[in-house]
Amino acid sequence: MKSFFRGQIIVVGNNIDTDQIYPGHFLALTDPKEIASHCLAGVDETIAENFPKNGLVVAGKNFGCGSSREHAPIALINMGASAIIADSFARIFYRNSINLGMPLIVCKGISQRVADGQNLSVDIKTGTVTIEETGEIMHGENLSNQAMKILEAGGIKPLMKARMAKLRVQPIDSKN
């Protein structure tokens, strides 16, 4: 897994809930491309079609509030978001995103320091966010060791599959 990301940003506001990230009337969709095409439609219906390649999402406070809908981080991943940087995240959204392999950084004040179209460099191991146009360096919160292990594996399911595979190949001691 990459720990360093660089990309153009889109900025969304405070209290963006999971229904704005992925509106409920699209929940029946299963094709990742279709899901991606409706990402952030509750904020602006054109975001997904104009999202920059390897782009980053910057948000204000409480990003991902609302339901525990896993479709929200799935839509962001399939839209092509490399990482999400926010002033704060809703707890359930944060956990769902990490478990699905989406890198997140809590960086208080970031939403007030940047504008759409700027470029950021982000190191998720150190929590460092650099606004490339100004050279300003902001320090976000470090991810826990467990969150980093999950992200490095590509999500909680790949991590658990690897652990289970490792357990299966260990020889059984016939003396016990």
C-alpha positions as CSV (number, residue, x, y, z in Angstrom):
1,M,0.0,0.0,0.0
2,K,1.1,3.5,-0.7
3,S,1.6,5.7,2.2
4,F,2.3,8.9,0.2
5,F,-0.4,10.5,-2.0
6,R,-0.3,13.6,-4.2
7,G,-3.2,15.0,-6.0
8,Q,-5.6,17.7,-6.9
9,I,-8.4,18.3,-4.3
10,I,-12.0,18.9,-4.2
11,V,-13.3,20.6,-1.0
12,V,-16.7,19.8,0.6
13,G,-18.2,21.4,3.7
14,N,-19.1,20.4,7.2
15,N,-21.5,17.6,8.2
16,I,-21.5,15.9,4.9
17,D,-23.6,12.8,5.7
18,T,-23.5,9.4,4.1
19,D,-26.7,10.1,2.2
20,Q,-24.9,13.1,0.5
21,I,-21.8,10.9,-0.2
22,Y,-24.0,8.1,-1.7
23,P,-27.7,8.9,-1.9
24,G,-30.0,6.1,-0.7
25,H,-31.9,5.8,-3.9
26,F,-28.8,4.3,-5.5
27,L,-28.3,1.5,-3.0
28,A,-29.6,-1.2,-5.3
29,L,-26.7,-0.6,-7.7
30,T,-23.9,-3.2,-7.6
31,D,-21.6,-2.2,-10.5
32,P,-18.6,-0.3,-9.0
33,K,-18.5,2.1,-12.0
34,E,-22.2,2.9,-11.6
35,I,-21.7,3.4,-7.8
36,A,-18.8,5.7,-8.5
37,S,-20.8,7.8,-10.9
38,H,-23.1,8.8,-8.1
39,C,-20.5,9.6,-5.5
40,L,-21.1,12.9,-3.7
41,A,-24.2,13.4,-5.7
42,G,-25.9,14.8,-2.7
43,V,-23.4,17.6,-2.6
44,D,-23.0,18.3,-6.3
45,E,-24.2,15.8,-9.0
46,T,-21.1,16.7,-11.2
47,I,-18.4,15.9,-8.7
48,A,-18.0,12.2,-9.8
49,E,-17.8,13.0,-13.5
50,N,-15.2,15.8,-12.9
51,F,-13.2,14.1,-10.1
52,P,-9.5,14.4,-10.8
53,K,-7.5,11.3,-11.4
54,N,-5.9,10.2,-8.1
55,G,-7.7,13.1,-6.5
56,L,-8.1,13.8,-2.8
57,V,-11.2,14.8,-0.9
58,V,-10.9,17.5,1.7
59,A,-13.8,18.0,4.1
60,G,-14.8,20.1,7.1
61,K,-16.1,18.7,10.4
62,N,-18.0,15.5,10.9
63,F,-17.5,14.1,7.4
64,G,-19.5,10.8,6.9
65,C,-22.1,11.5,9.7
66,G,-25.5,9.8,9.5
67,S,-26.0,6.1,8.8
68,S,-23.4,3.4,9.0
69,R,-23.8,2.9,5.2
70,E,-20.7,1.2,3.8
71,H,-21.7,2.3,0.3
72,A,-20.3,5.8,1.2
73,P,-16.6,4.8,1.4
74,I,-17.2,2.2,-1.4
75,A,-18.4,5.0,-3.7
76,L,-15.4,7.2,-2.8
77,I,-12.9,4.4,-3.4
78,N,-14.5,3.5,-6.8
79,M,-14.7,7.2,-7.8
80,G,-10.9,7.2,-7.5
81,A,-10.3,9.1,-4.3
82,S,-6.8,8.3,-3.1
83,A,-7.4,9.6,0.4
84,I,-9.7,11.8,2.4
85,I,-8.5,14.6,4.7
86,A,-11.0,16.3,7.0
87,D,-11.2,18.4,10.1
88,S,-13.0,15.5,11.7
89,F,-14.9,12.3,10.7
90,A,-17.9,10.6,12.0
91,R,-16.8,7.6,14.0
92,I,-18.6,4.8,12.1
93,F,-17.6,6.3,8.7
94,Y,-14.0,6.5,9.8
95,R,-14.0,2.8,10.9
96,N,-15.8,1.6,7.8
97,S,-13.4,3.5,5.5
98,I,-10.3,2.1,7.2
99,N,-11.8,-1.4,7.1
100,L,-12.4,-1.0,3.4
101,G,-8.9,0.2,2.7
102,M,-9.6,4.0,2.3
103,P,-6.8,6.1,3.9
104,L,-8.1,9.0,6.1
105,I,-6.3,11.8,7.9
106,V,-7.8,14.0,10.6
107,C,-6.2,17.4,10.1
108,K,-7.9,20.1,12.0
109,G,-8.3,23.3,10.1
110,I,-7.5,21.9,6.7
111,S,-10.8,22.8,5.2
112,Q,-10.2,26.5,6.0
113,R,-6.7,26.5,4.4
114,V,-7.4,25.1,1.0
115,A,-9.6,25.6,-2.1
116,D,-10.9,23.4,-4.9
117,G,-8.2,22.6,-7.5
118,Q,-5.2,23.0,-5.3
119,N,-2.7,20.1,-4.9
120,L,-1.8,18.4,-1.7
121,S,0.9,15.9,-0.7
122,V,-0.1,13.6,2.1
123,D,2.0,11.2,4.1
124,I,-0.4,9.0,6.0
125,K,2.3,7.4,8.1
126,T,3.3,10.7,9.6
127,G,0.0,12.6,9.2
128,T,1.8,15.3,7.3
129,V,-0.2,17.3,4.7
130,T,1.6,19.8,2.5
131,I,-0.4,22.4,0.5
132,E,1.8,22.5,-2.6
133,E,0.8,26.0,-3.9
134,T,1.9,27.6,-0.6
135,G,4.4,25.1,0.8
136,E,2.4,25.2,4.1
137,I,2.8,22.0,6.1
138,M,0.0,20.9,8.4
139,H,0.2,18.1,10.9
140,G,-2.7,15.7,11.1
141,E,-3.3,12.9,13.6
142,N,-1.3,9.7,13.1
143,L,-3.2,6.6,12.4
144,S,-3.0,3.8,14.9
145,N,-0.7,0.8,14.3
146,Q,-3.8,-1.4,13.8
147,A,-5.3,1.0,11.3
148,M,-2.0,1.1,9.4
149,K,-1.9,-2.7,9.3
150,I,-5.4,-2.8,7.9
151,L,-4.6,-0.2,5.2
152,E,-1.3,-2.0,4.3
153,A,-3.3,-5.2,3.7
154,G,-5.8,-3.4,1.5
155,G,-8.6,-3.6,4.1
156,I,-9.9,-5.8,6.9
157,K,-11.0,-8.7,4.8
158,P,-7.6,-9.1,3.0
159,L,-5.9,-8.8,6.4
160,M,-8.0,-11.5,8.0
161,K,-7.6,-13.8,4.9
162,A,-3.8,-13.5,5.2
163,R,-3.9,-14.2,8.9
164,M,-6.2,-17.2,8.3
165,A,-3.9,-18.5,5.5
166,K,-0.9,-18.2,7.8
167,L,-2.6,-20.2,10.5
168,R,-3.5,-23.0,8.1
169,V,0.0,-23.6,6.8
170,Q,1.7,-23.9,10.2
171,P,2.6,-27.5,11.0
172,I,0.7,-29.2,13.8
173,D,2.9,-30.6,16.5
174,S,1.9,-34.3,16.8
175,K,3.6,-34.6,20.2
176,N,0.8,-32.6,21.9
